[in-house]
Amino acid sequence: MNDIKLKSMLEQFFIEDIGDGDLSSMTLFPEEVLGEMVFVAKMDGVFCGNKVIQLGTSIVDPFTKVICHLRDGEYIRKGEEIATFQGSVQSLLKSERVLLNIIQRMSGIASETNDVVQRVKGTTTKICDTRKTMPGLRMLDKYAVRMGGGSNHRSGLYDAVMLKDNHLAFAGSISKAVETIKKNIGHTVKIEVEIESYEQLKEAVEAKVDIIMFDNCTPKQIKEWKVIVPNSIITEASGNITKETIYDYANAGIDFISLGYLTHSVQAFDISAVVSIN
C-alpha cells in the first residue's frame, strides 16, 4: 500500500467524523485521563488492517501507544486480541469508530477471499477482484483481497484495456475494436475482451488479444470452447459464479475467476472495542 496515500485518506476520514472536536469525550474526560482500549475479534477469519491501525492512531494522537498483535493475512479466532491501545481516553474514543469501520471492512474482504481461495485449492485457478469496490476505498479493498490470498484485476480504467459488451456494441465488432486500440495504445498495456458466444471467442482469438473473459458462461461451455484458445492467451471467467459452482469453473481449466461480490457485498468482520480506565 502507498503510505502517503493512506495517510491522506485517513486524515480525511477523521476530519469527517471528528469535525471540530469529539463533543461527548471532550465534555466527559479531561485530556490527562488515561485509559486502555483493546480490539477483540468476535468471529473467526483473516485479519487485515495493521497499517491502518498504526498510522491512524498516530494521526489522532502521536502519544498513544499501540501494539498490533497480528500481521495482515494472519488467521484469527473468535476472542483473540487484535490490537491494544494505551493513552488519553479522549484520543482513544476519537479514533475508535473510524479504525473499526475500516479494519472490519478490510478483514471481511480478506476473510471472504480466503474462503473462496480454499474452495479452488488443488487447481491452478486464481481468484481475483473487480472494479466493484467502494468509491474512495479501492486501494484498501484490493489490498485486503491480496491479504486473503487472492489476486488483483486492473486497478482502474487507466491501467489495462477491457472491452465489454457496450464497448463492442459501439465499436461494431471485436476485430474493429482491437485493431483500433492496437494502433493507439502502448505495447506494455494488455487488452482483455469479454465474450459471451463461441463466435465472439473465435473472433477474439483471431484478433490475438491478451486475455479473454468468459462472461456468464457455464463450466461446460468453457471446457468445450477453451480448446481453441492458445496458451499465450490468459483466460478468465466471471458472472453468476457462486461458492457452490466455483470449483466447477476452476476445474474447467480457467486461469482466473473474478468475483465482484468480494468487495461490493462484503460482510464486515465483527470486532469489539473493550475499554478500561487506568
Short mmCIF file of the C-alpha atoms (twelve columns), coordinates in Angstrom:
data_MODEL
# 
_entry.id   MODEL 
# 
loop_
_atom_site.group_PDB 
_atom_site.id 
_atom_site.type_symbol 
_atom_site.label_atom_id 
_atom_site.label_alt_id 
_atom_site.label_comp_id 
_atom_site.label_asym_id 
_atom_site.label_seq_id 
_atom_site.Cartn_x 
_atom_site.Cartn_y 
_atom_site.Cartn_z 
_atom_site.pdbx_PDB_model_num 
ATOM 1   C CA . MET A 1   0.000   0.000   0.000   1 
ATOM 2   C CA . ASN A 2   1.032   3.590   -0.609  1 
ATOM 3   C CA . ASP A 3   1.642   5.024   2.895   1 
ATOM 4   C CA . ILE A 4   1.390   8.624   1.699   1 
ATOM 5   C CA . LYS A 5   -1.965  7.970   0.071   1 
ATOM 6   C CA . LEU A 6   -3.177  6.002   3.087   1 
ATOM 7   C CA . LYS A 7   -2.273  8.833   5.476   1 
ATOM 8   C CA . SER A 8   -4.152  11.346  3.340   1 
ATOM 9   C CA . MET A 9   -7.215  9.070   3.231   1 
ATOM 10  C CA . LEU A 10  -7.198  8.518   6.993   1 
ATOM 11  C CA . GLU A 11  -6.856  12.231  7.686   1 
ATOM 12  C CA . GLN A 12  -9.970  12.908  5.638   1 
ATOM 13  C CA . PHE A 13  -11.867 10.107  7.378   1 
ATOM 14  C CA . PHE A 14  -11.037 11.509  10.806  1 
ATOM 15  C CA . ILE A 15  -11.885 15.067  9.747   1 
ATOM 16  C CA . GLU A 16  -15.285 13.835  8.572   1 
ATOM 17  C CA . ASP A 17  -16.000 12.087  11.876  1 
ATOM 18  C CA . ILE A 18  -14.377 14.374  14.443  1 
ATOM 19  C CA . GLY A 19  -15.152 17.722  12.812  1 
ATOM 20  C CA . ASP A 20  -14.279 20.491  15.292  1 
ATOM 21  C CA . GLY A 21  -13.952 18.019  18.174  1 
ATOM 22  C CA . ASP A 22  -15.472 14.976  19.864  1 
ATOM 23  C CA . LEU A 23  -18.201 16.707  21.889  1 
ATOM 24  C CA . SER A 24  -19.000 13.640  24.016  1 
ATOM 25  C CA . SER A 25  -15.442 12.717  25.018  1 
ATOM 26  C CA . MET A 26  -14.203 16.278  25.453  1 
ATOM 27  C CA . THR A 27  -17.115 17.084  27.765  1 
ATOM 28  C CA . LEU A 28  -16.717 13.950  29.876  1 
ATOM 29  C CA . PHE A 29  -12.962 13.472  30.230  1 
ATOM 30  C CA . PRO A 30  -10.029 15.859  30.798  1 
ATOM 31  C CA . GLU A 31  -7.081  15.261  28.419  1 
ATOM 32  C CA . GLU A 32  -4.925  13.852  31.218  1 
ATOM 33  C CA . VAL A 33  -7.290  10.934  31.946  1 
ATOM 34  C CA . LEU A 34  -5.618  7.788   30.617  1 
ATOM 35  C CA . GLY A 35  -7.136  4.511   29.559  1 
ATOM 36  C CA . GLU A 36  -6.725  1.327   27.552  1 
ATOM 37  C CA . MET A 37  -8.682  0.001   24.590  1 
ATOM 38  C CA . VAL A 38  -8.403  -3.486  23.118  1 
ATOM 39  C CA . PHE A 39  -9.807  -4.615  19.753  1 
ATOM 40  C CA . VAL A 40  -11.119 -8.175  20.094  1 
ATOM 41  C CA . ALA A 41  -12.293 -10.480 17.289  1 
ATOM 42  C CA . LYS A 42  -15.866 -11.728 17.646  1 
ATOM 43  C CA . MET A 43  -15.620 -14.297 14.845  1 
ATOM 44  C CA . ASP A 44  -13.073 -16.447 13.006  1 
ATOM 45  C CA . GLY A 45  -11.413 -15.153 9.860   1 
ATOM 46  C CA . VAL A 46  -8.441  -13.387 8.288   1 
ATOM 47  C CA . PHE A 47  -7.223  -10.133 9.780   1 
ATOM 48  C CA . CYS A 48  -6.329  -7.123  7.638   1 
ATOM 49  C CA . GLY A 49  -5.581  -3.536  8.644   1 
ATOM 50  C CA . ASN A 50  -2.362  -3.466  10.685  1 
ATOM 51  C CA . LYS A 51  -1.006  -0.362  8.957   1 
ATOM 52  C CA . VAL A 52  -4.397  1.367   9.201   1 
ATOM 53  C CA . ILE A 53  -4.364  0.891   12.967  1 
ATOM 54  C CA . GLN A 54  -0.811  2.135   13.457  1 
ATOM 55  C CA . LEU A 55  -0.937  5.088   11.079  1 
ATOM 56  C CA . GLY A 56  -4.477  6.066   12.062  1 
ATOM 57  C CA . THR A 57  -3.614  6.077   15.757  1 
ATOM 58  C CA . SER A 58  -0.599  8.320   15.202  1 
ATOM 59  C CA . ILE A 59  -2.700  10.820  13.227  1 
ATOM 60  C CA . VAL A 60  -5.207  11.273  16.062  1 
ATOM 61  C CA . ASP A 61  -2.601  11.324  18.835  1 
ATOM 62  C CA . PRO A 62  1.103   10.506  18.319  1 
ATOM 63  C CA . PHE A 63  1.436   9.908   22.073  1 
ATOM 64  C CA . THR A 64  -0.972  6.961   22.060  1 
ATOM 65  C CA . LYS A 65  0.868   3.658   22.426  1 
ATOM 66  C CA . VAL A 66  -0.436  0.926   20.119  1 
ATOM 67  C CA . ILE A 67  0.566   -2.730  19.852  1 
ATOM 68  C CA . CYS A 68  -0.780  -4.787  16.942  1 
ATOM 69  C CA . HIS A 69  -0.842  -8.459  17.837  1 
ATOM 70  C CA . LEU A 70  -1.391  -9.673  14.264  1 
ATOM 71  C CA . ARG A 71  0.129   -9.255  10.828  1 
ATOM 72  C CA . ASP A 72  -2.069  -8.743  7.795   1 
ATOM 73  C CA . GLY A 73  -3.172  -12.054 6.320   1 
ATOM 74  C CA . GLU A 74  -2.981  -13.965 9.616   1 
ATOM 75  C CA . TYR A 75  -5.895  -16.179 10.598  1 
ATOM 76  C CA . ILE A 76  -7.639  -15.092 13.792  1 
ATOM 77  C CA . ARG A 77  -10.035 -16.913 16.092  1 
ATOM 78  C CA . LYS A 78  -13.030 -15.531 17.943  1 
ATOM 79  C CA . GLY A 79  -11.925 -13.996 21.250  1 
ATOM 80  C CA . GLU A 80  -8.364  -13.224 20.187  1 
ATOM 81  C CA . GLU A 81  -6.926  -9.751  20.679  1 
ATOM 82  C CA . ILE A 82  -6.125  -7.764  17.543  1 
ATOM 83  C CA . ALA A 83  -4.560  -4.595  18.979  1 
ATOM 84  C CA . THR A 84  -4.047  -2.820  22.293  1 
ATOM 85  C CA . PHE A 85  -4.108  0.979   22.672  1 
ATOM 86  C CA . GLN A 86  -2.955  2.993   25.705  1 
ATOM 87  C CA . GLY A 87  -3.235  6.743   26.052  1 
ATOM 88  C CA . SER A 88  -5.627  9.633   26.546  1 
ATOM 89  C CA . VAL A 89  -9.234  8.466   26.832  1 
ATOM 90  C CA . GLN A 90  -10.241 11.348  24.571  1 
ATOM 91  C CA . SER A 91  -7.875  10.149  21.863  1 
ATOM 92  C CA . LEU A 92  -8.912  6.516   22.185  1 
ATOM 93  C CA . LEU A 93  -12.573 7.379   21.745  1 
ATOM 94  C CA . LYS A 94  -11.875 9.744   18.856  1 
ATOM 95  C CA . SER A 95  -10.079 7.059   16.863  1 
ATOM 96  C CA . GLU A 96  -12.232 4.042   17.771  1 
ATOM 97  C CA . ARG A 97  -15.033 4.153   15.204  1 
ATOM 98  C CA . VAL A 98  -13.037 5.154   12.126  1 
ATOM 99  C CA . LEU A 99  -10.419 2.482   12.777  1 
ATOM 100 C CA . LEU A 100 -13.051 -0.173  13.417  1 
ATOM 101 C CA . ASN A 101 -15.042 0.719   10.308  1 
ATOM 102 C CA . ILE A 102 -12.003 0.325   8.080   1 
ATOM 103 C CA . ILE A 103 -10.432 -2.816  9.554   1 
ATOM 104 C CA . GLN A 104 -13.819 -4.527  9.837   1 
ATOM 105 C CA . ARG A 105 -14.356 -3.988  6.112   1 
ATOM 106 C CA . MET A 106 -10.814 -4.997  5.172   1 
ATOM 107 C CA . SER A 107 -10.868 -8.096  7.372   1 
ATOM 108 C CA . GLY A 108 -14.279 -9.019  5.981   1 
ATOM 109 C CA . ILE A 109 -12.929 -8.852  2.425   1 
ATOM 110 C CA . ALA A 110 -9.783  -10.787 3.349   1 
ATOM 111 C CA . SER A 111 -11.831 -13.465 5.137   1 
ATOM 112 C CA . GLU A 112 -14.290 -13.936 2.269   1 
ATOM 113 C CA . THR A 113 -11.476 -14.032 -0.280  1 
ATOM 114 C CA . ASN A 114 -9.645  -16.646 1.744   1 
ATOM 115 C CA . ASP A 115 -12.787 -18.783 1.939   1 
ATOM 116 C CA . VAL A 116 -13.165 -18.750 -1.849  1 
ATOM 117 C CA . VAL A 117 -9.457  -19.395 -2.426  1 
ATOM 118 C CA . GLN A 118 -9.728  -22.511 -0.264  1 
ATOM 119 C CA . ARG A 119 -12.651 -23.727 -2.377  1 
ATOM 120 C CA . VAL A 120 -10.476 -23.900 -5.522  1 
ATOM 121 C CA . LYS A 121 -7.478  -25.390 -3.742  1 
ATOM 122 C CA . GLY A 122 -5.829  -28.104 -5.789  1 
ATOM 123 C CA . THR A 123 -6.474  -26.327 -9.090  1 
ATOM 124 C CA . THR A 124 -4.322  -23.789 -10.934 1 
ATOM 125 C CA . THR A 125 -7.084  -21.173 -10.948 1 
ATOM 126 C CA . LYS A 126 -6.521  -17.865 -9.166  1 
ATOM 127 C CA . ILE A 127 -9.261  -15.779 -7.547  1 
ATOM 128 C CA . CYS A 128 -9.324  -12.055 -8.284  1 
ATOM 129 C CA . ASP A 129 -11.432 -8.985  -7.616  1 
ATOM 130 C CA . THR A 130 -13.103 -6.464  -9.949  1 
ATOM 131 C CA . ARG A 131 -13.624 -2.681  -10.074 1 
ATOM 132 C CA . LYS A 132 -16.775 -3.103  -7.971  1 
ATOM 133 C CA . THR A 133 -15.127 -1.518  -4.960  1 
ATOM 134 C CA . MET A 134 -16.343 1.197   -2.603  1 
ATOM 135 C CA . PRO A 135 -15.507 4.611   -4.150  1 
ATOM 136 C CA . GLY A 136 -12.550 6.087   -2.304  1 
ATOM 137 C CA . LEU A 137 -11.564 2.753   -0.763  1 
ATOM 138 C CA . ARG A 138 -10.264 0.853   -3.791  1 
ATOM 139 C CA . MET A 139 -6.669  0.740   -2.586  1 
ATOM 140 C CA . LEU A 140 -7.767  -0.750  0.745   1 
ATOM 141 C CA . ASP A 141 -10.294 -3.140  -0.811  1 
ATOM 142 C CA . LYS A 142 -7.798  -4.541  -3.291  1 
ATOM 143 C CA . TYR A 143 -5.076  -4.804  -0.649  1 
ATOM 144 C CA . ALA A 144 -7.478  -6.822  1.513   1 
ATOM 145 C CA . VAL A 145 -8.129  -9.211  -1.391  1 
ATOM 146 C CA . ARG A 146 -4.384  -9.855  -1.649  1 
ATOM 147 C CA . MET A 147 -4.131  -10.445 2.084   1 
ATOM 148 C CA . GLY A 148 -6.877  -13.050 1.754   1 
ATOM 149 C CA . GLY A 149 -4.826  -14.952 -0.813  1 
ATOM 150 C CA . GLY A 150 -6.472  -13.517 -3.920  1 
ATOM 151 C CA . SER A 151 -5.121  -11.543 -6.865  1 
ATOM 152 C CA . ASN A 152 -6.000  -8.102  -8.183  1 
ATOM 153 C CA . HIS A 153 -7.665  -7.375  -11.505 1 
ATOM 154 C CA . ARG A 154 -6.923  -3.984  -13.098 1 
ATOM 155 C CA . SER A 155 -6.823  -1.096  -10.648 1 
ATOM 156 C CA . GLY A 156 -8.979  1.186   -12.778 1 
ATOM 157 C CA . LEU A 157 -9.834  2.275   -16.286 1 
ATOM 158 C CA . TYR A 158 -6.291  3.576   -16.738 1 
ATOM 159 C CA . ASP A 159 -4.009  0.545   -16.414 1 
ATOM 160 C CA . ALA A 160 -5.480  -2.026  -18.832 1 
ATOM 161 C CA . VAL A 161 -7.856  -2.186  -21.796 1 
ATOM 162 C CA . MET A 162 -11.005 -4.194  -21.139 1 
ATOM 163 C CA . LEU A 163 -13.579 -4.343  -23.918 1 
ATOM 164 C CA . LYS A 164 -17.018 -5.138  -22.553 1 
ATOM 165 C CA . ASP A 165 -20.314 -5.610  -24.377 1 
ATOM 166 C CA . ASN A 166 -21.076 -1.889  -24.590 1 
ATOM 167 C CA . HIS A 167 -17.631 -1.076  -25.995 1 
ATOM 168 C CA . LEU A 168 -18.142 -3.716  -28.670 1 
ATOM 169 C CA . ALA A 169 -21.668 -2.537  -29.435 1 
ATOM 170 C CA . PHE A 170 -20.386 0.987   -30.117 1 
ATOM 171 C CA . ALA A 171 -17.282 -0.204  -31.998 1 
ATOM 172 C CA . GLY A 172 -19.142 -2.649  -34.238 1 
ATOM 173 C CA . SER A 173 -17.068 -5.784  -33.621 1 
ATOM 174 C CA . ILE A 174 -14.217 -7.260  -31.620 1 
ATOM 175 C CA . SER A 175 -11.913 -7.163  -34.635 1 
ATOM 176 C CA . LYS A 176 -12.512 -3.467  -35.321 1 
ATOM 177 C CA . ALA A 177 -12.141 -2.512  -31.661 1 
ATOM 178 C CA . VAL A 178 -8.906  -4.451  -31.123 1 
ATOM 179 C CA . GLU A 179 -7.373  -3.209  -34.384 1 
ATOM 180 C CA . THR A 180 -8.067  0.415   -33.465 1 
ATOM 181 C CA . ILE A 181 -6.729  0.021   -29.934 1 
ATOM 182 C CA . LYS A 182 -3.517  -1.722  -31.015 1 
ATOM 183 C CA . LYS A 183 -2.769  1.233   -33.270 1 
ATOM 184 C CA . ASN A 184 -3.168  3.721   -30.447 1 
ATOM 185 C CA . ILE A 185 -2.067  2.010   -27.244 1 
ATOM 186 C CA . GLY A 186 1.375   1.384   -25.767 1 
ATOM 187 C CA . HIS A 187 2.946   -2.053  -26.190 1 
ATOM 188 C CA . THR A 188 3.063   -2.616  -22.415 1 
ATOM 189 C CA . VAL A 189 -0.730  -2.398  -21.994 1 
ATOM 190 C CA . LYS A 190 -2.716  -5.632  -22.100 1 
ATOM 191 C CA . ILE A 191 -6.015  -5.983  -23.949 1 
ATOM 192 C CA . GLU A 192 -8.845  -8.030  -22.475 1 
ATOM 193 C CA . VAL A 193 -12.083 -8.850  -24.303 1 
ATOM 194 C CA . GLU A 194 -15.324 -10.064 -22.771 1 
ATOM 195 C CA . ILE A 195 -17.098 -12.768 -24.801 1 
ATOM 196 C CA . GLU A 196 -20.500 -14.403 -24.452 1 
ATOM 197 C CA . SER A 197 -20.646 -16.664 -27.501 1 
ATOM 198 C CA . TYR A 198 -18.465 -19.122 -29.416 1 
ATOM 199 C CA . GLU A 199 -18.421 -16.774 -32.417 1 
ATOM 200 C CA . GLN A 200 -17.093 -13.947 -30.259 1 
ATOM 201 C CA . LEU A 201 -14.489 -16.280 -28.794 1 
ATOM 202 C CA . LYS A 202 -13.185 -17.195 -32.255 1 
ATOM 203 C CA . GLU A 203 -13.038 -13.531 -33.208 1 
ATOM 204 C CA . ALA A 204 -11.110 -12.648 -30.023 1 
ATOM 205 C CA . VAL A 205 -8.607  -15.452 -30.621 1 
ATOM 206 C CA . GLU A 206 -8.069  -14.320 -34.219 1 
ATOM 207 C CA . ALA A 207 -7.547  -10.744 -33.009 1 
ATOM 208 C CA . LYS A 208 -4.754  -12.040 -30.742 1 
ATOM 209 C CA . VAL A 209 -5.936  -10.348 -27.565 1 
ATOM 210 C CA . ASP A 210 -4.036  -10.898 -24.306 1 
ATOM 211 C CA . ILE A 211 -6.935  -12.003 -22.101 1 
ATOM 212 C CA . ILE A 212 -10.350 -13.473 -22.855 1 
ATOM 213 C CA . MET A 213 -13.106 -13.256 -20.276 1 
ATOM 214 C CA . PHE A 214 -15.848 -15.866 -20.486 1 
ATOM 215 C CA . ASP A 215 -18.820 -13.828 -19.272 1 
ATOM 216 C CA . ASN A 216 -21.866 -15.657 -17.895 1 
ATOM 217 C CA . CYS A 217 -20.747 -18.921 -19.490 1 
ATOM 218 C CA . THR A 218 -21.241 -22.317 -17.878 1 
ATOM 219 C CA . PRO A 219 -18.299 -24.526 -16.844 1 
ATOM 220 C CA . LYS A 220 -19.338 -26.954 -19.604 1 
ATOM 221 C CA . GLN A 221 -19.207 -24.216 -22.251 1 
ATOM 222 C CA . ILE A 222 -15.821 -23.011 -21.043 1 
ATOM 223 C CA . LYS A 223 -14.345 -26.507 -21.094 1 
ATOM 224 C CA . GLU A 224 -15.628 -27.138 -24.628 1 
ATOM 225 C CA . TRP A 225 -14.754 -23.711 -26.032 1 
ATOM 226 C CA . LYS A 226 -11.367 -23.317 -24.352 1 
ATOM 227 C CA . VAL A 227 -9.737  -25.857 -26.670 1 
ATOM 228 C CA . ILE A 228 -9.395  -23.208 -29.404 1 
ATOM 229 C CA . VAL A 229 -7.674  -20.716 -27.071 1 
ATOM 230 C CA . PRO A 230 -3.854  -20.815 -27.415 1 
ATOM 231 C CA . ASN A 231 -1.720  -20.955 -24.266 1 
ATOM 232 C CA . SER A 232 -0.484  -17.429 -24.982 1 
ATOM 233 C CA . ILE A 233 -3.933  -16.027 -24.138 1 
ATOM 234 C CA . ILE A 234 -4.960  -15.808 -20.469 1 
ATOM 235 C CA . THR A 235 -8.496  -16.973 -19.680 1 
ATOM 236 C CA . GLU A 236 -10.888 -15.556 -17.106 1 
ATOM 237 C CA . ALA A 237 -14.427 -16.390 -16.022 1 
ATOM 238 C CA . SER A 238 -16.931 -14.024 -14.430 1 
ATOM 239 C CA . GLY A 239 -20.655 -13.598 -13.914 1 
ATOM 240 C CA . ASN A 240 -23.136 -15.594 -11.815 1 
ATOM 241 C CA . ILE A 241 -20.406 -17.685 -10.185 1 
ATOM 242 C CA . THR A 242 -21.280 -18.857 -6.686  1 
ATOM 243 C CA . LYS A 243 -19.447 -20.675 -3.915  1 
ATOM 244 C CA . GLU A 244 -21.346 -23.802 -4.894  1 
ATOM 245 C CA . THR A 245 -20.237 -23.661 -8.540  1 
ATOM 246 C CA . ILE A 246 -16.795 -22.086 -8.268  1 
ATOM 247 C CA . TYR A 247 -14.883 -25.370 -8.153  1 
ATOM 248 C CA . ASP A 248 -16.594 -26.493 -11.365 1 
ATOM 249 C CA . TYR A 249 -15.353 -23.311 -13.068 1 
ATOM 250 C CA . ALA A 250 -11.838 -23.823 -11.756 1 
ATOM 251 C CA . ASN A 251 -11.924 -27.451 -12.844 1 
ATOM 252 C CA . ALA A 252 -12.799 -26.306 -16.363 1 
ATOM 253 C CA . GLY A 253 -9.226  -25.092 -16.674 1 
ATOM 254 C CA . ILE A 254 -9.783  -21.352 -16.391 1 
ATOM 255 C CA . ASP A 255 -6.791  -19.221 -15.315 1 
ATOM 256 C CA . PHE A 256 -8.668  -16.594 -13.283 1 
ATOM 257 C CA . ILE A 257 -12.106 -16.231 -11.724 1 
ATOM 258 C CA . SER A 258 -13.120 -12.644 -10.986 1 
ATOM 259 C CA . LEU A 259 -15.724 -12.051 -8.280  1 
ATOM 260 C CA . GLY A 260 -17.329 -8.653  -7.783  1 
ATOM 261 C CA . TYR A 261 -19.091 -9.619  -4.567  1 
ATOM 262 C CA . LEU A 262 -15.777 -9.895  -2.695  1 
ATOM 263 C CA . THR A 263 -15.807 -6.109  -2.401  1 
ATOM 264 C CA . HIS A 264 -19.266 -4.803  -3.341  1 
ATOM 265 C CA . SER A 265 -21.225 -7.050  -0.957  1 
ATOM 266 C CA . VAL A 266 -18.736 -7.587  1.835   1 
ATOM 267 C CA . GLN A 267 -19.928 -8.544  5.318   1 
ATOM 268 C CA . ALA A 268 -17.990 -6.616  7.950   1 
ATOM 269 C CA . PHE A 269 -15.775 -8.723  10.201  1 
ATOM 270 C CA . ASP A 270 -17.160 -8.436  13.731  1 
ATOM 271 C CA . ILE A 271 -14.747 -6.698  16.114  1 
ATOM 272 C CA . SER A 272 -15.461 -5.125  19.501  1 
ATOM 273 C CA . ALA A 273 -13.553 -2.455  21.430  1 
ATOM 274 C CA . VAL A 274 -13.108 -3.254  25.148  1 
ATOM 275 C CA . VAL A 275 -12.061 -0.253  27.260  1 
ATOM 276 C CA . SER A 276 -10.830 0.434   30.789  1 
ATOM 277 C CA . ILE A 277 -9.617  3.474   32.794  1 
ATOM 278 C CA . ASN A 278 -6.004  3.332   34.018  1 
# 
